[in-house]
C-alpha cells in the first residue's frame, strides 16, 4: 500500500521561489504553490492541505496577514513562515496572530526545511488523531447516555 504524501501549500510572490520549492520537494510531497494569499485561499478551498509554508513579504497581503485570515476556516494545517529579512516584529506577529509552528529565514536550507516539515507533520498527525478520538468519545458518550435514559425509563 503506498504511503500517503504530505500535502504542502507553498505561498510566495516570487515565481522563481515557487519553481525552486516545487522542483526540490515534488517527489517527496504533494506540493501546491500559490503566488499570493488570495490564490492560496482558492487552493485551500479546493483540496486538503497539511502544512502551509508562506513567505512573509508579499504585496497586498503579508504572510502573517494571510495566515491570520485563514485561521477560522482552516485551523488544522501547520504553519511555517519564511522571510528574507530579520524583522522581529513580523516573527512575533506570526507567532501570536498567525499561529505559526516554526519560523525560518530565506534563502531556505533544504535539509533544515525538510526537517521542519517532518516535525510539523508529526505534530499535525497527533492533533488530527486527538481530534478523531475526541469525536469518537463524544459519540460513545451520547450512546451511553441514550442507553442510560432507556434503562431509567423502563
N, C-alpha and C positions, 0 to 999 in steps of 0.2 A: 504494500500500500504506500503510495507516495506521500511524503511528509508535506503538510501544508506550509506554504511560504508565508513569511510575514508581509503584510500589506502596508507599504510605506507611501506617504504622500510627502513629496519634497516641493517646497514653495520658495521661489527665488525670482527676482525680476531680471536677472542676468541669464540669458538663454544659454550661454556657454557653460554656466554652472549647472543648469538643468541637464544639459547633454552629458557633461562630465559625470554627474551623480548617477544618471541612468546607465551610462556605459560601465561604471565601476560596480554597481550593485544589482543590475537587472537579472543576472543569472541566479544570484542567491536569494533575492527578494522579489515580490511583486511590486514594482515601482510605478507610481503615478507622479507626474510632475505638473506644476501649475506656475504660471508666470506672474500671478497676482493673487491676493487674498480672495477676490471675487471669483476667479476661476477655480481656486481651491475649494470654495464653498460648493460649487456645482459638482465637483468630483466627490466631495463628502456626501452629497445628497444621492449620488448615483452608485456608490459601491462601499463595501466595508473597508475601513482603514484602522489599522492597529497603532501605527506610530506616525506622528506628524513632525516633520523637520522643516523649520522655516527660517529664512534669513530675516534679520531684524530690519535692516534699512531697505525699504521698498517705497516707491512713490505711491501716494494715495492712501495706503494703509500699512503701518509698520507690522513686523512680525508679532509683536506683543498685542497690538490692536486686533490683528486677525485672530490670534489665539483667544483673546478675551471675548471676541464677538461670537465664537462658536461654542463656548463652554456649556450654555444651556442646552443646545441641540445635540452636541457631540461631547459629552463629558468623559467618555471612556478612553479615547485614544491617548497614548502617552505623547508628551510634547518635548521637543528638543529645539532649542534656539541657537542659531548660528549668527555670528556677527563679525564683521571685519574690523570693528573698532572697539576699543576698550571703554565702553560707556557704562559705568557702574549703575547709573540711574535706569538704564534700559534693562540691565540684569535684575535689579531689584524689582522693577515693574513686572518683568516677565515672571519672576517667582511669585510675586504677590497677586498679580492680576491674571496672568496667562496660565497659571498653574503648571509651569514647566517642570519637567523631570530633570533636565540637565541643560547646561549652557556650554557651548564650545565656540572657539574663535575660528575665523576663516583666515587663510585657507585651511580647510579641514584636513586632518591627518586620517588616512584611510583606516588604519588599524584602530586608532582611538575612536573614530566614529562607529566603526563596526562593533567594537566592544560596548559602546554606549547603546547602540541599537539593541544588542543582545540583552543587556541589563534591563533596558526599558521594556523589552518584550517579556522578560521573565516576570517583572512586576505587573505588567498588563495581564498576563495569564493568571497570576494569583488573584488579581482584582476580579477578573471575569469568573474564575472558579468560585470565589466567595459570593459573588452576585447570584450565580446559579444555585449555589447551596442555600442561600438566604431565601430565594424564591421557592425552592423545593420545601424548605422548612415551613414557610408560610402556608403552602398548600396542605402539608401534613397537619399543621395546627388547625386549619379550617376543617379538615376531615375529622380530626379528633373531637373538635367542638361539636360538629354535627352529630357524631355518634353519641357523645355525652348527652346532648339535648334529646336525642331519640330515646335514650335509656331513661332519662328523667321523666319523659312524657309517658312512658309505658307503664 
